[in-house]
């Protein structure tokens, strides 16, 4: 019985260590993905950069696919009701109270667990 308990505990510890390692790796990759997405937003709209932009988009898509395969997903924001378990309200703007109006920084979930909350602007009634 003691040997069985030891084996079960060791297997659980290995599983937890693997999950922790995956989370740490994902947390290191997310800033790179966000940086690439920012480059895409501010990239010049010029024909001479067309191939470069195509390559950048392909790289972003490949990184996003890898993240999905690891169990990572982005937190839904704009148009969604504010959820303090997934979102961090950093601004209040004119709009439907309690609804997310704008995403300021994406948030991420790993295997159902929030690892980075989304930073958002939430609607409120502006008094005149």
VMD Tcl script that builds the backbone (N, CA, C; Angstrom):
set m [mol new atoms 384]
animate dup $m
set s [atomselect $m all]
$s set {name element resname resid chain x y z} {
  {N N UNK 1 A 0.828 -1.196 0.000}
  {CA C UNK 1 A 0.000 0.000 0.000}
  {C C UNK 1 A 0.875 1.262 0.000}
  {N N UNK 2 A 1.948 1.236 0.797}
  {CA C UNK 2 A 2.833 2.400 0.844}
  {C C UNK 2 A 3.500 2.642 -0.506}
  {N N UNK 3 A 3.899 1.560 -1.164}
  {CA C UNK 3 A 4.531 1.685 -2.473}
  {C C UNK 3 A 3.553 2.258 -3.493}
  {N N UNK 4 A 2.303 1.798 -3.461}
  {CA C UNK 4 A 1.283 2.326 -4.376}
  {C C UNK 4 A 1.052 3.817 -4.134}
  {N N UNK 5 A 0.946 4.203 -2.879}
  {CA C UNK 5 A 0.753 5.620 -2.547}
  {C C UNK 5 A 1.938 6.459 -3.012}
  {N N UNK 6 A 3.139 5.926 -2.815}
  {CA C UNK 6 A 4.341 6.628 -3.260}
  {C C UNK 6 A 4.321 6.819 -4.775}
  {N N UNK 7 A 3.972 5.765 -5.512}
  {CA C UNK 7 A 3.922 5.847 -6.977}
  {C C UNK 7 A 2.879 6.861 -7.441}
  {N N UNK 8 A 1.715 6.853 -6.799}
  {CA C UNK 8 A 0.654 7.809 -7.157}
  {C C UNK 8 A 1.108 9.241 -6.882}
  {N N UNK 9 A 1.712 9.451 -5.721}
  {CA C UNK 9 A 2.181 10.787 -5.351}
  {C C UNK 9 A 3.281 11.254 -6.307}
  {N N UNK 10 A 4.199 10.361 -6.656}
  {CA C UNK 10 A 5.283 10.708 -7.582}
  {C C UNK 10 A 4.724 11.044 -8.962}
  {N N UNK 11 A 3.732 10.288 -9.426}
  {CA C UNK 11 A 3.114 10.559 -10.730}
  {C C UNK 11 A 2.410 11.912 -10.715}
  {N N UNK 12 A 1.718 12.220 -9.626}
  {CA C UNK 12 A 1.036 13.505 -9.499}
  {C C UNK 12 A 2.043 14.651 -9.485}
  {N N UNK 13 A 3.138 14.477 -8.761}
  {CA C UNK 13 A 4.171 15.514 -8.714}
  {C C UNK 13 A 4.802 15.742 -10.086}
  {N N UNK 14 A 5.028 14.663 -10.845}
  {CA C UNK 14 A 5.564 14.800 -12.206}
  {C C UNK 14 A 4.589 15.570 -13.094}
  {N N UNK 15 A 3.308 15.244 -12.974}
  {CA C UNK 15 A 2.281 15.929 -13.775}
  {C C UNK 15 A 2.242 17.419 -13.428}
  {N N UNK 16 A 2.266 17.734 -12.133}
  {CA C UNK 16 A 2.244 19.134 -11.700}
  {C C UNK 16 A 3.488 19.878 -12.178}
  {N N UNK 17 A 4.636 19.229 -12.132}
  {CA C UNK 17 A 5.880 19.842 -12.596}
  {C C UNK 17 A 5.820 20.114 -14.097}
  {N N UNK 18 A 5.270 19.172 -14.849}
  {CA C UNK 18 A 5.122 19.348 -16.294}
  {C C UNK 18 A 4.206 20.536 -16.601}
  {N N UNK 19 A 3.077 20.632 -15.896}
  {CA C UNK 19 A 2.148 21.749 -16.100}
  {C C UNK 19 A 2.808 23.080 -15.740}
  {N N UNK 20 A 3.543 23.105 -14.643}
  {CA C UNK 20 A 4.235 24.322 -14.230}
  {C C UNK 20 A 5.271 24.727 -15.276}
  {N N UNK 21 A 6.017 23.752 -15.780}
  {CA C UNK 21 A 7.036 24.034 -16.801}
  {C C UNK 21 A 6.395 24.585 -18.068}
  {N N UNK 22 A 5.266 23.997 -18.464}
  {CA C UNK 22 A 4.554 24.468 -19.651}
  {C C UNK 22 A 4.084 25.910 -19.442}
  {N N UNK 23 A 3.540 26.188 -18.259}
  {CA C UNK 23 A 3.069 27.544 -17.964}
  {C C UNK 23 A 4.219 28.545 -18.021}
  {N N UNK 24 A 5.361 28.188 -17.467}
  {CA C UNK 24 A 6.509 29.098 -17.494}
  {C C UNK 24 A 6.977 29.347 -18.926}
  {N N UNK 25 A 6.999 28.311 -19.750}
  {CA C UNK 25 A 7.408 28.470 -21.149}
  {C C UNK 25 A 6.429 29.370 -21.896}
  {N N UNK 26 A 5.146 29.156 -21.679}
  {CA C UNK 26 A 4.116 29.969 -22.336}
  {C C UNK 26 A 4.242 31.427 -21.907}
  {N N UNK 27 A 4.447 31.657 -20.623}
  {CA C UNK 27 A 4.589 33.033 -20.130}
  {C C UNK 27 A 5.796 33.731 -20.752}
  {N N UNK 28 A 6.822 32.968 -21.097}
  {CA C UNK 28 A 8.000 33.546 -21.766}
  {C C UNK 28 A 7.720 33.831 -23.238}
  {N N UNK 29 A 6.849 33.042 -23.884}
  {CA C UNK 29 A 6.544 33.214 -25.308}
  {C C UNK 29 A 5.545 34.342 -25.584}
  {N N UNK 30 A 4.629 34.580 -24.671}
  {CA C UNK 30 A 3.558 35.557 -24.904}
  {C C UNK 30 A 4.090 36.950 -25.233}
  {N N UNK 31 A 5.078 37.492 -24.525}
  {CA C UNK 31 A 5.579 38.823 -24.902}
  {C C UNK 31 A 6.118 38.879 -26.338}
  {N N UNK 32 A 6.728 37.794 -26.804}
  {CA C UNK 32 A 7.224 37.763 -28.185}
  {C C UNK 32 A 6.064 37.822 -29.169}
  {N N UNK 33 A 5.015 37.067 -28.899}
  {CA C UNK 33 A 3.830 37.092 -29.755}
  {C C UNK 33 A 3.215 38.488 -29.772}
  {N N UNK 34 A 3.086 39.103 -28.603}
  {CA C UNK 34 A 2.513 40.451 -28.533}
  {C C UNK 34 A 3.377 41.461 -29.280}
  {N N UNK 35 A 4.681 41.336 -29.189}
  {CA C UNK 35 A 5.581 42.248 -29.909}
  {C C UNK 35 A 5.411 42.106 -31.414}
  {N N UNK 36 A 5.330 40.877 -31.891}
  {CA C UNK 36 A 5.128 40.656 -33.324}
  {C C UNK 36 A 3.793 41.239 -33.791}
  {N N UNK 37 A 2.762 41.091 -32.970}
  {CA C UNK 37 A 1.454 41.649 -33.327}
  {C C UNK 37 A 1.505 43.176 -33.368}
  {N N UNK 38 A 2.260 43.787 -32.459}
  {CA C UNK 38 A 2.408 45.249 -32.474}
  {C C UNK 38 A 3.151 45.709 -33.725}
  {N N UNK 39 A 4.169 44.966 -34.126}
  {CA C UNK 39 A 4.899 45.299 -35.354}
  {C C UNK 39 A 3.933 45.283 -36.532}
  {N N UNK 40 A 3.059 44.294 -36.566}
  {CA C UNK 40 A 2.090 44.175 -37.655}
  {C C UNK 40 A 1.138 45.370 -37.683}
  {N N UNK 41 A 0.722 45.831 -36.518}
  {CA C UNK 41 A -0.196 46.974 -36.438}
  {C C UNK 41 A 0.449 48.231 -37.019}
  {N N UNK 42 A 1.714 48.434 -36.728}
  {CA C UNK 42 A 2.397 49.663 -37.143}
  {C C UNK 42 A 3.259 49.491 -38.395}
  {N N UNK 43 A 3.120 48.353 -39.070}
  {CA C UNK 43 A 3.911 48.100 -40.281}
  {C C UNK 43 A 3.494 49.053 -41.397}
  {N N UNK 44 A 4.445 49.480 -42.205}
  {CA C UNK 44 A 4.118 50.392 -43.305}
  {C C UNK 44 A 3.236 49.704 -44.349}
  {N N UNK 45 A 2.278 50.450 -44.853}
  {CA C UNK 45 A 1.380 49.935 -45.886}
  {C C UNK 45 A 1.978 50.288 -47.243}
  {N N UNK 46 A 3.028 49.594 -47.590}
  {CA C UNK 46 A 3.793 49.894 -48.797}
  {C C UNK 46 A 4.029 48.588 -49.551}
  {N N UNK 47 A 3.883 48.639 -50.851}
  {CA C UNK 47 A 4.031 47.448 -51.694}
  {C C UNK 47 A 5.396 46.777 -51.518}
  {N N UNK 48 A 6.431 47.563 -51.275}
  {CA C UNK 48 A 7.770 46.964 -51.158}
  {C C UNK 48 A 7.929 46.112 -49.895}
  {N N UNK 49 A 7.000 46.247 -48.928}
  {CA C UNK 49 A 7.048 45.444 -47.699}
  {C C UNK 49 A 6.053 44.284 -47.726}
  {N N UNK 50 A 5.387 44.084 -48.859}
  {CA C UNK 50 A 4.325 43.084 -48.949}
  {C C UNK 50 A 4.820 41.680 -48.579}
  {N N UNK 51 A 5.935 41.247 -49.156}
  {CA C UNK 51 A 6.464 39.907 -48.862}
  {C C UNK 51 A 6.909 39.795 -47.407}
  {N N UNK 52 A 7.498 40.849 -46.906}
  {CA C UNK 52 A 7.935 40.878 -45.509}
  {C C UNK 52 A 6.722 40.732 -44.582}
  {N N UNK 53 A 5.642 41.462 -44.880}
  {CA C UNK 53 A 4.427 41.387 -44.066}
  {C C UNK 53 A 3.789 40.001 -44.151}
  {N N UNK 54 A 3.818 39.410 -45.331}
  {CA C UNK 54 A 3.280 38.058 -45.493}
  {C C UNK 54 A 4.050 37.076 -44.611}
  {N N UNK 55 A 5.364 37.194 -44.588}
  {CA C UNK 55 A 6.191 36.343 -43.733}
  {C C UNK 55 A 5.922 36.575 -42.255}
  {N N UNK 56 A 5.755 37.828 -41.882}
  {CA C UNK 56 A 5.462 38.163 -40.488}
  {C C UNK 56 A 4.117 37.574 -40.066}
  {N N UNK 57 A 3.106 37.722 -40.921}
  {CA C UNK 57 A 1.781 37.158 -40.615}
  {C C UNK 57 A 1.857 35.637 -40.472}
  {N N UNK 58 A 2.626 34.992 -41.343}
  {CA C UNK 58 A 2.777 33.533 -41.266}
  {C C UNK 58 A 3.463 33.127 -39.963}
  {N N UNK 59 A 4.460 33.893 -39.543}
  {CA C UNK 59 A 5.162 33.613 -38.287}
  {C C UNK 59 A 4.215 33.750 -37.100}
  {N N UNK 60 A 3.405 34.804 -37.103}
  {CA C UNK 60 A 2.430 35.017 -36.026}
  {C C UNK 60 A 1.428 33.868 -35.990}
  {N N UNK 61 A 0.918 33.482 -37.160}
  {CA C UNK 61 A -0.053 32.382 -37.221}
  {C C UNK 61 A 0.556 31.074 -36.712}
  {N N UNK 62 A 1.806 30.827 -37.047}
  {CA C UNK 62 A 2.484 29.610 -36.598}
  {C C UNK 62 A 2.654 29.619 -35.075}
  {N N UNK 63 A 3.037 30.757 -34.528}
  {CA C UNK 63 A 3.195 30.876 -33.080}
  {C C UNK 63 A 1.846 30.720 -32.375}
  {N N UNK 64 A 0.783 31.325 -32.932}
  {CA C UNK 64 A -0.554 31.186 -32.343}
  {C C UNK 64 A -1.019 29.728 -32.381}
  {N N UNK 65 A -0.736 29.034 -33.475}
  {CA C UNK 65 A -1.112 27.617 -33.594}
  {C C UNK 65 A -0.375 26.785 -32.546}
  {N N UNK 66 A 0.901 27.056 -32.363}
  {CA C UNK 66 A 1.682 26.340 -31.355}
  {C C UNK 66 A 1.111 26.588 -29.966}
  {N N UNK 67 A 0.748 27.835 -29.693}
  {CA C UNK 67 A 0.174 28.170 -28.386}
  {C C UNK 67 A -1.148 27.417 -28.183}
  {N N UNK 68 A -1.982 27.366 -29.220}
  {CA C UNK 68 A -3.242 26.621 -29.126}
  {C C UNK 68 A -2.981 25.150 -28.827}
  {N N UNK 69 A -1.996 24.573 -29.493}
  {CA C UNK 69 A -1.656 23.163 -29.268}
  {C C UNK 69 A -1.189 22.918 -27.835}
  {N N UNK 70 A -0.625 23.944 -27.213}
  {CA C UNK 70 A -0.187 23.837 -25.817}
  {C C UNK 70 A -1.330 24.082 -24.832}
  {N N UNK 71 A -2.517 24.436 -25.362}
  {CA C UNK 71 A -3.671 24.674 -24.499}
  {C C UNK 71 A -3.898 26.127 -24.153}
  {N N UNK 72 A -3.262 27.039 -24.904}
  {CA C UNK 72 A -3.393 28.473 -24.639}
  {C C UNK 72 A -4.479 29.062 -25.532}
  {N N UNK 73 A -5.316 29.914 -24.948}
  {CA C UNK 73 A -6.299 30.655 -25.735}
  {C C UNK 73 A -6.362 32.084 -25.215}
  {N N UNK 74 A -6.763 32.996 -26.120}
  {CA C UNK 74 A -6.920 34.392 -25.721}
  {C C UNK 74 A -8.270 34.565 -25.036}
  {N N UNK 75 A -8.300 35.449 -24.079}
  {CA C UNK 75 A -9.542 35.762 -23.381}
  {C C UNK 75 A -10.374 36.676 -24.269}
  {N N UNK 76 A -11.658 36.355 -24.411}
  {CA C UNK 76 A -12.561 37.196 -25.201}
  {C C UNK 76 A -12.808 38.492 -24.437}
  {N N UNK 77 A -12.860 39.594 -25.180}
  {CA C UNK 77 A -12.989 40.883 -24.508}
  {C C UNK 77 A -14.107 41.750 -25.091}
  {N N UNK 78 A -13.851 42.445 -26.175}
  {CA C UNK 78 A -14.769 43.466 -26.689}
  {C C UNK 78 A -16.166 42.887 -26.908}
  {N N UNK 79 A -17.155 43.586 -26.303}
  {CA C UNK 79 A -18.545 43.168 -26.416}
  {C C UNK 79 A -18.974 42.179 -25.347}
  {N N UNK 80 A -18.024 41.679 -24.581}
  {CA C UNK 80 A -18.313 40.709 -23.523}
  {C C UNK 80 A -18.606 41.436 -22.212}
  {N N UNK 81 A -19.379 40.806 -21.320}
  {CA C UNK 81 A -19.547 41.403 -19.994}
  {C C UNK 81 A -18.232 41.321 -19.218}
  {N N UNK 82 A -17.954 42.342 -18.430}
  {CA C UNK 82 A -16.736 42.368 -17.625}
  {C C UNK 82 A -16.782 41.244 -16.601}
  {N N UNK 83 A -15.706 40.473 -16.513}
  {CA C UNK 83 A -15.573 39.379 -15.556}
  {C C UNK 83 A -14.259 39.584 -14.803}
  {N N UNK 84 A -14.328 39.944 -13.522}
  {CA C UNK 84 A -13.093 40.216 -12.776}
  {C C UNK 84 A -12.169 39.003 -12.652}
  {N N UNK 85 A -12.671 37.813 -12.946}
  {CA C UNK 85 A -11.824 36.620 -12.923}
  {C C UNK 85 A -10.941 36.514 -14.164}
  {N N UNK 86 A -11.328 37.241 -15.245}
  {CA C UNK 86 A -10.581 37.169 -16.498}
  {C C UNK 86 A -10.076 38.520 -16.981}
  {N N UNK 87 A -10.701 39.581 -16.502}
  {CA C UNK 87 A -10.392 40.914 -17.017}
  {C C UNK 87 A -9.925 41.839 -15.898}
  {N N UNK 88 A -9.048 42.758 -16.262}
  {CA C UNK 88 A -8.614 43.809 -15.345}
  {C C UNK 88 A -9.066 45.134 -15.947}
  {N N UNK 89 A -9.996 45.808 -15.267}
  {CA C UNK 89 A -10.499 47.088 -15.764}
  {C C UNK 89 A -9.472 48.169 -15.442}
  {N N UNK 90 A -8.927 48.797 -16.475}
  {CA C UNK 90 A -7.938 49.846 -16.262}
  {C C UNK 90 A -8.466 51.207 -16.700}
  {N N UNK 91 A -9.678 51.204 -17.256}
  {CA C UNK 91 A -10.250 52.456 -17.736}
  {C C UNK 91 A -11.768 52.305 -17.802}
  {N N UNK 92 A -12.475 53.407 -17.539}
  {CA C UNK 92 A -13.921 53.449 -17.730}
  {C C UNK 92 A -14.207 54.452 -18.832}
  {N N UNK 93 A -15.047 54.041 -19.777}
  {CA C UNK 93 A -15.373 54.900 -20.909}
  {C C UNK 93 A -16.881 54.913 -21.106}
  {N N UNK 94 A -17.344 55.874 -21.887}
  {CA C UNK 94 A -18.762 55.972 -22.187}
  {C C UNK 94 A -19.204 54.714 -22.924}
  {N N UNK 95 A -20.255 54.093 -22.455}
  {CA C UNK 95 A -20.744 52.883 -23.107}
  {C C UNK 95 A -21.686 52.121 -22.200}
  {N N UNK 96 A -22.089 50.962 -22.646}
  {CA C UNK 96 A -22.992 50.120 -21.870}
  {C C UNK 96 A -22.308 49.715 -20.564}
  {N N UNK 97 A -22.927 50.041 -19.431}
  {CA C UNK 97 A -22.309 49.706 -18.147}
  {C C UNK 97 A -22.008 48.209 -18.019}
  {N N UNK 98 A -20.783 47.914 -17.594}
  {CA C UNK 98 A -20.381 46.536 -17.369}
  {C C UNK 98 A -19.940 45.775 -18.606}
  {N N UNK 99 A -20.006 46.422 -19.767}
  {CA C UNK 99 A -19.583 45.769 -21.011}
  {C C UNK 99 A -18.184 46.234 -21.384}
  {N N UNK 100 A -17.386 45.324 -21.914}
  {CA C UNK 100 A -16.033 45.681 -22.336}
  {C C UNK 100 A -16.120 46.411 -23.673}
  {N N UNK 101 A -15.593 47.623 -23.693}
  {CA C UNK 101 A -15.654 48.481 -24.874}
  {C C UNK 101 A -14.381 48.357 -25.707}
  {N N UNK 102 A -13.250 48.179 -25.033}
  {CA C UNK 102 A -11.971 48.170 -25.742}
  {C C UNK 102 A -10.983 47.254 -25.018}
  {N N UNK 103 A -10.195 46.532 -25.806}
  {CA C UNK 103 A -9.119 45.715 -25.239}
  {C C UNK 103 A -7.832 46.522 -25.299}
  {N N UNK 104 A -7.193 46.696 -24.155}
  {CA C UNK 104 A -5.941 47.439 -24.098}
  {C C UNK 104 A -4.737 46.505 -24.161}
  {N N UNK 105 A -4.889 45.311 -23.624}
  {CA C UNK 105 A -3.836 44.292 -23.692}
  {C C UNK 105 A -4.522 42.933 -23.583}
  {N N UNK 106 A -4.162 41.999 -24.471}
  {CA C UNK 106 A -4.842 40.703 -24.427}
  {C C UNK 106 A -4.515 39.915 -23.165}
  {N N UNK 107 A -5.452 39.056 -22.805}
  {CA C UNK 107 A -5.252 38.142 -21.695}
  {C C UNK 107 A -5.216 36.719 -22.216}
  {N N UNK 108 A -4.705 35.807 -21.406}
  {CA C UNK 108 A -4.523 34.436 -21.869}
  {C C UNK 108 A -4.952 33.426 -20.814}
  {N N UNK 109 A -5.491 32.313 -21.323}
  {CA C UNK 109 A -5.905 31.181 -20.500}
  {C C UNK 109 A -5.062 29.984 -20.918}
  {N N UNK 110 A -4.577 29.228 -19.954}
  {CA C UNK 110 A -3.839 27.991 -20.227}
  {C C UNK 110 A -4.598 26.846 -19.585}
  {N N UNK 111 A -5.108 25.957 -20.423}
  {CA C UNK 111 A -5.870 24.792 -19.946}
  {C C UNK 111 A -6.952 25.183 -18.939}
  {N N UNK 112 A -7.708 26.232 -19.272}
  {CA C UNK 112 A -8.829 26.655 -18.437}
  {C C UNK 112 A -8.463 27.565 -17.279}
  {N N UNK 113 A -7.189 27.863 -17.089}
  {CA C UNK 113 A -6.742 28.703 -15.964}
  {C C UNK 113 A -6.198 30.024 -16.507}
  {N N UNK 114 A -6.687 31.138 -15.966}
  {CA C UNK 114 A -6.207 32.453 -16.390}
  {C C UNK 114 A -4.761 32.618 -15.935}
  {N N UNK 115 A -3.872 32.869 -16.909}
  {CA C UNK 115 A -2.468 33.090 -16.552}
  {C C UNK 115 A -2.094 34.560 -16.693}
  {N N UNK 116 A -2.821 35.285 -17.564}
  {CA C UNK 116 A -2.648 36.732 -17.702}
  {C C UNK 116 A -4.034 37.324 -17.926}
  {N N UNK 117 A -4.534 38.150 -16.999}
  {CA C UNK 117 A -5.847 38.758 -17.230}
  {C C UNK 117 A -5.769 39.807 -18.346}
  {N N UNK 118 A -6.859 39.942 -19.098}
  {CA C UNK 118 A -6.919 40.949 -20.158}
  {C C UNK 118 A -7.121 42.324 -19.529}
  {N N UNK 119 A -6.365 43.302 -20.007}
  {CA C UNK 119 A -6.540 44.685 -19.545}
  {C C UNK 119 A -7.548 45.340 -20.490}
  {N N UNK 120 A -8.627 45.885 -19.908}
  {CA C UNK 120 A -9.737 46.359 -20.727}
  {C C UNK 120 A -10.279 47.708 -20.257}
  {N N UNK 121 A -11.015 48.350 -21.179}
  {CA C UNK 121 A -11.795 49.544 -20.857}
  {C C UNK 121 A -13.249 49.095 -20.763}
  {N N UNK 122 A -13.894 49.442 -19.668}
  {CA C UNK 122 A -15.262 49.004 -19.396}
  {C C UNK 122 A -16.210 50.190 -19.525}
  {N N UNK 123 A -17.390 49.912 -20.062}
  {CA C UNK 123 A -18.386 50.958 -20.245}
  {C C UNK 123 A -19.018 51.394 -18.937}
  {N N UNK 124 A -19.361 52.673 -18.909}
  {CA C UNK 124 A -20.141 53.221 -17.792}
  {C C UNK 124 A -20.919 54.403 -18.335}
  {N N UNK 125 A -21.965 54.759 -17.644}
  {CA C UNK 125 A -22.749 55.909 -18.055}
  {C C UNK 125 A -21.990 57.159 -17.633}
  {N N UNK 126 A -21.677 58.002 -18.604}
  {CA C UNK 126 A -20.973 59.249 -18.320}
  {C C UNK 126 A -22.007 60.316 -17.982}
  {N N UNK 127 A -21.877 60.903 -16.804}
  {CA C UNK 127 A -22.808 61.962 -16.382}
  {C C UNK 127 A -22.416 63.269 -17.036}
  {N N UNK 128 A -23.414 63.943 -17.556}
  {CA C UNK 128 A -23.139 65.225 -18.232}
  {C C UNK 128 A -23.305 66.389 -17.292}
}
mol reanalyze $m
mol bondsrecalc $m
mol representation Tube
mol addrep $m
